[in-house]
């Protein structure tokens, strides 16, 4: 039986939520799209790479980014 984890939106930033989910449930599915399944560990790794790329472009913490 899987246990659902629910956080209130204003409790913590999205990045912190992802860090927590990846630490606690690294092999659980985070994203399912068509035939691709991504677990929380992979999702965190991809998000970290994306963040590093933004930082290389000069984006800083607190800057607004449209995705």
C-alpha positions in Angstrom: 0.0 0.0 0.0 1.5 3.3 -1.0 1.4 6.3 1.3 0.6 9.6 -0.3 2.6 12.6 0.9 0.8 16.0 0.8 2.4 19.3 1.4 0.7 22.7 1.5 1.9 24.9 -1.3 3.1 27.7 1.0 5.0 25.4 3.4 8.3 25.2 1.5 9.8 26.1 -1.9 9.3 23.7 -4.8 13.0 22.8 -4.9 13.0 21.9 -1.2 9.9 19.7 -1.8 11.8 17.9 -4.6 14.9 17.5 -2.5 12.8 16.0 0.3 10.9 13.6 -2.0 14.2 12.5 -3.7 15.8 11.8 -0.3 12.8 9.9 1.1 11.4 8.2 -2.0 14.2 8.1 -4.6 12.8 5.2 -6.6 9.1 6.3 -6.6 7.7 7.6 -9.8 7.6 11.4 -9.9 6.6 11.9 -13.5 4.8 9.6 -16.0 4.4 10.8 -19.5 3.5 8.4 -22.3 6.0 5.6 -22.1 8.5 7.4 -20.0 8.7 7.1 -16.2 11.0 9.3 -14.1 11.6 8.6 -10.4 12.3 11.3 -7.9 16.1 10.7 -7.9 16.3 11.2 -11.7 13.9 14.2 -11.5 16.1 15.9 -8.9 19.2 15.2 -11.0 17.6 16.7 -14.1 16.3 19.7 -12.1 19.8 20.3 -10.6 21.3 20.3 -14.1 18.7 22.7 -15.3 19.4 25.0 -12.3 23.2 24.9 -13.0 22.5 25.8 -16.6 20.4 28.8 -15.5 23.2 29.9 -13.2 25.7 29.8 -16.0 23.4 32.2 -17.9 23.6 34.6 -15.0 20.2 33.8 -13.4 20.4 34.3 -9.7 18.3 33.1 -6.7 15.2 35.3 -6.6 15.2 36.1 -10.3 12.0 35.3 -12.2 12.1 32.7 -14.9 9.3 31.7 -17.3 9.3 28.1 -18.3 
